[in-house]
């Protein structure tokens, strides 16, 4: 799908929320927003790491499990009277291995964290974002194109990508950006069980920089590194070639 530039822009000083900010991409984005977003709310599940990020960025930290109604409510309450102009959904979990060996609880956990939680949190914050003519960012993954050995994770990220496409059509005055990184060198990588050498991991800060640049320019979708966009083109134009070239 080809996306043109969007009308929404988020000025410096707008209130912002970053999920998954206790490590990885979320932490890198929060650090780049320090001094630019006012107020900045960050959330994560690791109290110690989140406190460190909040202290370094001047943000208000909220320890919360976004897969629960109570956790999402706590984050919405923290945004408070200021509302929110920029929402960055960077929280997520992963799992790797043959689908035949994945237990049902893992399937539920991945779908709950990577798809249901950002959809439900967006629903709760949507009125504020619309009023602000703000911007929502969904950190998906190149796995949204479908990756062998990561079927559940691929399903969640593909659903997130399509959800973003639908929101973009529904509310053109709100910016919606989907970020599709390849392999990112973060603690999440080890927890996910990723053991491939291609594509080569990139830094979380590289993804953060590309994300905020995409918001500033009103871009609907960004691949990190950019050459991964070729995979999306090949998937649509020559699916047999994509299947042959995909790692398994």
N, C-alpha and C positions, 0 to 999 in steps of 0.2 A: 504494500500500500504506500502511495506517495503522499507525504504530508507537506503542506506549505507552511510558511511562518504564521504564528498565531499573534493575535492582537495584544494579549495580556503581557504585561511586564511587571515585575515586582521591584519597586524602588528600594534603595538602601533605607534602613530604618523601619521597614515593615515587620510586624510580628511574625515569627516563624516557629515551626515545630519540626524537630528531627527525631524519628524513631530509630531504634537500633543504634543509639549514639554511644553506647558504652565501649564499642570497639569497631574496627573495620571501616567500611565505607561511611556508615553513619557518624562515627567519631570524626573522620576526616572532613566530612561536610560541615559538621558542627564547628570544628576549629576554623574552617574557612569563613563561616558566617559570623564568627566572633567580631563584635564591633559594627557589624553591618545589619543585623536583625535586632529589633528592640520591641518587646522583649524576645529572647530566645528561650524556648522550652525544649529540653532534651529528655528522652526517655529510653530506658533499657532495663534489663533484668539483673544486672550485676551492680550491687550498691557501691562497692568500692571503686570500680572503674568509672561508674557514672558520676560519682562525686568528684573524681579527679578531672573528668572532662568538663563538668559544670564549673568547677573552680577555675580551670584554665580559660574558659570561654566567657565567664560571667553569666552563664545560663542558669535557669531554674531547672533542676533535675527532678524527675519523677520516676521512681522505681515502680514498674508496672508490667504485668503480664498482659499483653494486648490480645491474647486469645480469650480473655475473660471479659464479661460485661463490666465488672467492677474495675478492671484495669483500664479499659478504654474510657470509662466515666471519669476516672481520676485524671487522665491526660486531658480530656475535654475541659474539666473543671480548672486545671492548671492554666489553660489558655485564657480562661476567665473573661473579664470585661474587655480585654484588649482584642479578643478574637484572634484570627490568624490569617495572614496573607500568603504565606508560603508553607506548604506541608511537604515534607520529604519522607516518604515511606522507605526506610532502609533496613528495617528489622526483618529477620527471617531465619529459618532453619533449613537444613538440607539432609539428604540421605542418598547414598550411592550403593549400587549393587544390583544384581538381577531382580526384576520385579517379582519373580516367583519366590524369592527368599525374603521379601519385605513383609514384616508383620503388620497386622491391621492397625495397631496403635501408632506405628511410625507413619503410616499413610495419613491417619487422622491428624497427627501432630504437624506434619508438613503442610497439609492443606489448611489447617486452622491458622498457622502462623503466617504462611506465605500468601494466602489468598483471602480467606474469610476475614482475618483481622484487618488488613488494609482496606478492604471493601467496607466493612462495618465502621471503621474509624473515619473513613472518608464520608460516609453517610452522615455521621454525627456532626462533622465539621463543615459539611457542604454549605449550609446556609451562610455561615461566616465567610467562607471562601468566595461564594457568589457575590455577596455584598461588597467584598473588597476587590472584586475582579482580580482575584489572586491567582495562584499557581499551585498545582499539585504535581509532585514528582513520584513516580513509582520506579524503584530500583528492581528491575526484573533480572534477566540473565539471558545469555545466548542460548541457554537450555530451553528457552521458550520456543525455539525452532524444533525441538525434539532431539534428545540426546539418549543414546542407548545406555543402559545402566543407571539412568536417573529419571525413570518414567514418572514417578510421583512429583518430583521436583519440577520436571518439565511441564507437567500438567498445571501445576500451581502458577508457574511463571507465564505460561501461555494464557491462562485465564486472566492474570493480572494485566497482561499486554492488551488483550481484547477489551477488558473493562475500561482501560484508559482510552482506547479508541472510541468506545461508545460515549464516554463522558465528553470527549472532545467534540463529538458531533452534536451532543445534546445541549452543551452550554459553551458557545463559541467565545464568550467574553472571559472565560476562565482558561488560563493556560494549563495544559496537561502535557507533561513530558515523561516518556518512558525511557529508562536507561537500560541498555543491554550489554553488560560487561561480559568479557570472557572469563578467564580464570584470574581471580584477584588474590594477592598474597596477604591473607588475613587469617586470624584464628579460625574463622568460619571454614576455611579451606580444609584444615585438618579434621574438624568435626564432621564435615560433609563426607569425608572418606575419599576425596578426589586424588587419584594417583597417576594421572596422565601427564605427559610432558608437552603436549600440544593441545591448545595454544599455550604459549609461555605466560606465566602469571605476570600481571601488572600490579602496580602499587595502588593502595586504596586512595592515596592523595591524587593520583592521576585520574581516577574515576570521579573523585569529588570535583576536581577542576573542570572536567568535561561536563559534569552535571550542572554546575552553576553557570558555566558558559552557555549551555543549552537553554537554561532559564532566561538568562539575560537577552538571548537572541530570539527567544520565542520558538525554539525548535521542538518539534513534537516527539522526535525519537533520536537517540544517539547510541552508537555502538562504540565500545571501548575495548581494545583499540579499533580505530575506524575501519581497518581492512575487514573486520568481521561482517561488515554490511554486505560484503560480497556473498557470504553464506546465505543471507536472507534473500538476495536476488536469485541465487542458484536454486534455493528451495522452491521458490515460486515458479521459475522458468523451466527448471530441469530437475524435478524431484528425484529421479533415479540417480542422477549424478550426485545430488546432495546425500542420498542414502549411502552411496559408495564412498564418499569422501568423509562422512561423519565418523568421529572416533567411536570405537566400540570395544 
